[in-house]
Amino acid sequence: MKTSNSIEINRPIHIVAELLENHDSYFKWDKNLDSYETFIGDPCQVGSKTRYIFKIGKKKKHTIEAVETIIYRNFPQENNLMYEIMGLQIMQKNFFEERGDSWTQWILEQECKLKGIARLFSGIFPYVIRKQTQKTMSRFKEFAEKNE
């Protein structure tokens, strides 16, 4: 199952890259992020693994753990990541293209592989993944454009 999202950000590509590499800034734009820890390798380097803990739901009572592995990195133009989340493996390719002096086009392509019981939800996953990804990208855009 493959999905694709894109968004234009009114910030130069080098600023977008710096903000995305600063894990501490994630708390400012990802309202569900509770904590993170790089437990293998150096942060933002190929082969590193980072564990993210998200609190979700109206009262933030539910916890989701995601492990991110950096597969390929050619910042600021591209980075490829793998996420493992509760029976779901997501291969994510991020492309960043300059649009003039102050605009960046962010294109995010994902391929999801469902494992175990998660396969029962294969019919709705493309819609859910695409919608949630667009929300996350929009929150980052809003944060990046305000962060002068």
Secondary structure, DSSP 8 states (H G I E B T S, - for coil): -EEEEEEEESS-HHHHHHHHH-GGGHHHH-TTEEEEEEEESSTTSTT-EEEEEEEESTTS-EEEEEEEEEEEEETTTEEEEEEEETTEEEEEEEEEEEETTTEEEEEEEEEEEE-GGGGGGTTTHHHHHHHHHHHHHHHHHHHHHH--
